[in-house]
Amino acid sequence: MTMKIIPLTEAKARLSHYAELCQTEPVVVTVNGVPAFQLVPVDAEDDLVNQLLDHHPTFAADMQMRLMERPLPWPMPPEE
């Protein structure tokens, strides 16, 4: 298996391409020539929401706030 190593500027310019490529081979992104992160596909079995809740403390509050901003899918009865 080959590994693609690209600078951040190239990753930003061609993100869609590398999003597809990381499905089949590792894509490592460098910043100033130093490996900074790897693009990794999200697997169907990955529980992305729980990972975000575990690793990003503000995610739950942000998600709750966004849900409250959305209109309800059904009409609410008038308050009496």
Long-range contacts (C-beta under 8 A, 24 or more apart in sequence): 1-25, 1-26, 3-27, 3-28, 4-28, 5-30, 5-35, 6-30, 7-31, 7-33, 8-36, 11-39
